[in-house]
């Protein structure tokens, strides 16, 4: 039996070991309270207020649900007989955000293909893994600035290469038709060899080799082994990558749009995150920006719950 004297003396009902643990947790807890919890709480309060920042704390005025009604509300125009949104730009930029998220399936598929290739026995595997992973750790501003140069319709390398094939390259970043696909391409290049590839590599190396050996004995080919063994056992990894990619897709798009198009042309690449940035730091309407942020949070929460509930049924575990 361990005596109480070995456990250390207690103060305020907490043992000395407990106080030591709290002391080690204090820096992280302080950072969490100062930079995460308090700002989130303040944004929730400001979502029900009108505040232009410049006027100071005295300029905060409680307006209730007015910000949310302005963002999500509709009015009926009797003259035209149409239902008009109070903030049509919010719905336009939400559509832009969803459109840019169309690149998620391609990113997942690309990450899986690269992981399968790097998991095979090929020369210089470690070097190739590093090369493919490098773009994902580069500063997004530098990457998207590089793609802005590559996609330039006058002196860009991509249109120059298309010219050798007799194809006149489009104005990638200057037309509504091509601006969003251009951002999808740049985002795909930056993220395809990143975290998704690493997770797939870990998942592939966790599959028991005995399963493939048994499949070889049964005469299964590469496609059959992938369809019956690899893909089913990678569904937990795929599910996790998909969930995090959707969350990142709703929150993302700001760096690419800001550096490559400035949100244009005609707002065709403006995303919800960019819209929040404009209201908060360009127009200094912090209350409206906070309301937009919480609406985005609710959208992400609902979509994540739906994905978790219905998508998790297709996950195989071993």
N, C-alpha and C positions, 0 to 999 in steps of 0.2 A: 504494500500500500504506500502511495506517495503522500507524504505529509504536506500540510498546507504551507509550511514554511518554505518548501521548495518551489512553490508557485509564485512567490514574490508577494510583497505587501500590496494591499489594494488602497486606492484613494478614490472617493466618490463612487465606490462600487466597481471600479475598473482596476484590474491588476496592473502591475508594472509592465508586464508583457503587452497588455492592451494599450497602455500609454505609449510604449515604444513603437507599436504598430501604427498608431494614430500619428505619431511624429513623422514616420516615414511616408505616410499617405498625405500629410499636410500640403506639400508642394503641388502634387497632382490635384488634390481637392481644391486648393486655392485657385489654380488655373482653370479648373472646371467651373467653379462658381463665377469667376471674374469674366471669362471669355465665352462661356457656353450657356450656363443656367441663367445668369442675370440678363444677358442680351436677349435670350429667348423670351423670358418673362416680360421684359420691357417691350419687345416687339408685339407681344400679345395685347398688352395694355394700349400701345400706340395704335393698334389696328382699329380701335374704337374711338380714336381721337383725330383731330386735325392739327398738324404741326408742320411748320415750314423750316424748322431747325434754326434759321437765322435769327428769329425773334427770341431765342432762348427758351428756357423752361416756362417762362411766363406766357409763351404763345401757345401752349398746349390747351386745346379745347375739346371737351368731351362731345362727340356727335353720335354716339351709339352705333347703330348698324348702317349708317349712311354710306360708309366706304364700301361695305359688302353689297349693298343694294345698287350702288353705282357700278360696281364691277360685274355683278351677276344678273342685274335686273334688265327687264325689257319693257318697252312702252309700245302701245298700239297707235299707229298713225292713221287717223280716220280718213285723211285725204287720199292716201295711197292704199289703205287697207292692209298695210304690212306691219309685222311685228319687228320693231327695231331695238337693237341692244343699246343700253345706256353707254357702254364702253365697247364699241365694236372692235377696237384695236386688241383688246384682251382676247377675244375669240379668234381673231386673225393670227395673233402671235402664238396662241395655243395650238392652232392648226400647224403653224410653222414648226413648232416644237415636236409635234407628233410626226410630221413629215420627215424631219431630220432623224427621228428614231427609227425610220425604216432601214437605216443602215445597221441596226443591231443584229438582225439575223446573219447578214453578210460578215460582220465582225466575229460572231460566234463560230460560223462555219470556217472562216479563215484561220482563227485561232486553233481550231481542232485539226485542220489540215497541216498547219505548221508543226503542231505538237506531234502528230503522227509521223511526220517526216523526221523530226529531230529525235524521236524516240527509237527510230530504227538505227541499225548499225551502219552508219555512214562516216566517212573521214571527217575530222575536225568538228565533231559534234558540239563540243564546248564552245568553240569559237563562233559557230553559227548561232547557238543559243544566245550568246552575248550580242551578236550583230542584230538579231531580230528583236531583242529586248531593248536595245538602246533608244529607239525613237520614243518609247513610252516613258522614259525617265528624263527626256529632254524638256526644257522649259516650253510650255505650250505657246507662249508668245513668239518665241524664235521659230518653232515649227510652222505655225500658221503664217508667219511673215515670209518664210521660205516658200510655202505653197502659194502665197499671193504673188510672188515673183514667177513661180513656175507656170501659173495659170494666166499670167498677163496676156491679153490678146494681141499685143504688139510685139513684145520681145520675149515672151514666155517660152521656155524650153518645150513644153508639151505641144503647143501649137506649131512650134518649129519642127518637131518630130512628125507631127501629122502632115505637115507640108510635104515631107519626103514621100508620103504615100498618096499624094495628090488630094488630100483632104484639107479643106479650109476650116481651121479651128474656130469654134465659136467664141464669143465674148463671155468667157466663163463667169466672171464676177460682175459683169455689167448688165446682164439681162435677167429678167425674172425667171425665165425657163431654165437657165443653167446655174444660177447662183446656189440654190439649195443642193443640187447634185454635186457641185464642186466642193461644198463644205463637207458633204458626206464622204467624198473620196479622201479629202485631207484627214478627216477624223478616223476613217478606216485605216489609213496608212500609219497613223500615230498609235492606234490602239490595238491593232491586230496581233502584234507580237508582245503584248504586255501581260497584264495579270491573267487574262483568260488563257493565254498560251501556257503560263507557268502552272496554273491550276489543272489544265488538261494533262500536262506532263506528269504532275503528281498523281493524277487519277490513273493515267496509263501505267505508271510504274507500280501502282497499288493493286493492279489486276493480277491474280495468281497465274503464274506461267503454266501450271498444270492444266488449266482450262484450254489453252492453246495447244498443248501437247496432245490432249485427248481429242481435240478437233482435228489435228494432223493425222492421228491414227484413223479417225473416221473418214478421212479424205476430204475434209472441208477446204475450200479455197480461201483466198484473202478476203473477198467480199463476204462470203458466208461467215467467216470468223468475225469480221467487223460488225455484221448485222446481228449476229446471234450472241456474241460475247462482248466485244468492245463497246458498242453503242449502248446496250442495256445497262452495263455496269458503269458507264459514264453519265447516266442520267442524273445522279445527285450533283455531280459537278456542273453539268449543263444547266440544271435548274438553278443552282446558286449563281452562276454567271449571268443567266437571263434575268433573275431578280435584281441583282446589283446593276446590271446594264440598263434596265428600265428606270430604276431610281436615278442613276447617273444621267440618263437621257432627259428626264424631266428637269433635272437641275442644271444640265450642261448647255452648251451652245454659245455661251457668252464670249469665251476667248476667241473662238473661230470667227464668229460674226463681227466682233469688235475689230480684230486685226485684218480680216480679209475683205469685208464688205461694209463695215460700219453699220450693219443692220439693213442695208439696201440691197438691191435697188427697190425703191418704193416699199420698204419694210418687208420685203419677201424673205429675208433671213433673220429678222428680229425674233428672238425667242422670249419666253416668259422671264427667264433670268435676266436677260438684257433689259426687258421692260421694267423689272423691279429696280435694276441699277439706274435706269434713267430717272424714275420717279424719286429715288432716294438721293442720288448724288449729282444729278443734272438739274432737276426741277425742285429738289429739296422738299418734296412732299412726303415726309417720312411716314405719316399715318397711312396714306394710300399705299405706299410701298410695303408697309407691314401687313396690311390687309391682303395684298397680292401674295405675299410670302406665305401667309397662313392658308390661303386658298390653294396654293401650290402644294403645301404640306398635306392638306386634306386629300387632294387628288392623288398624290403619291401613296398616302396611307391606304386609301380605298383600293387602288390598283394593286398594291402589294398584297393586301389581304385576299383579294380575288385570285391573284396568281398563286398565293400560298395554299388557298383552299382547293382550287381546281387543278392547278398545275402539279401539286404534290402527289396527286393520285397516279401520275404516270412515272413516278420515280421508282427505280428498282434498287434494292439494297442487297448486299451480299456479306 
